[in-house]
């Protein structure tokens, strides 16, 4: 027989199993979406023995990472292509491979209106190279590129770009 008690001592699983011809018995238990956290006790009882183990059930926390944007040129002319790369690395140093990236071109300032957006994925080195067209309208004297992952719990990378002042 298999029994499992949650971190508060509530019996959350009980199953009687039958041994195979090799003397093996197994059971499957799936945690619910909302569970009591803590030390779960797992007990297997048979006619000749009893075994008990404990496992910790904790909330899963996503690993933290940083996102940075680097531009090939900080100054572009209206209608030119802005080229650069986004780097995403976990704080422990490993690259964030296969992360969804969204690059948004903002007008006027870092909280400006969205003018254009592109999406892509980081490679095995945690890098995504991009190119996006700058506005042709000279009314925007500054622009900002903002990159983020869909789960924007990390710091989003921002990079300012601008237009030359000559006409």
Secondary structure, DSSP 4 states (H G I P E B T S, - for coil): -EEEE-TTS-EEEEE-----TTS---------SS---EEEEEEEE-SS-EEEEEEEE----PPPEEEEEEES-SB--TTPEEEEEEEEEETTS-B-TT-EEEEEEEESSTT--EEEEEEEE--TTSEEEEEEEPPS-TT--EEEEEEE-SSTTSBPEEEEEE--S--
